[in-house]
Amino acid sequence: MANIIRVFFLATITLVLGCSAETAKRTTYETLQNVRQQECLKNKSPNCEKREYYDDYERKRKELDSPKGHL
């Protein structure tokens, strides 16, 4: 629970400091990935997912959003 509060606090500070929307999205995404990874390792789960980096996530998202004729 403390990690979730920390994530929202960091995201709010990032936005308040006037970072670009892209930087805020990247920071929030990477922070959430870090939290998930830490929780998985903390619980010693053998099924921890491989971390997906923001650039890969964004590329996949844009591919899904693009019209099928413009691939």
Secondary structure, DSSP 8 states (H G I E B T S, - for coil): -HHHHHHHHHHHHHHHTT--HHHHHHHHHHHHHHHHHHHHHHTT-TT------HHHHHHHHHHHHS-GGG-
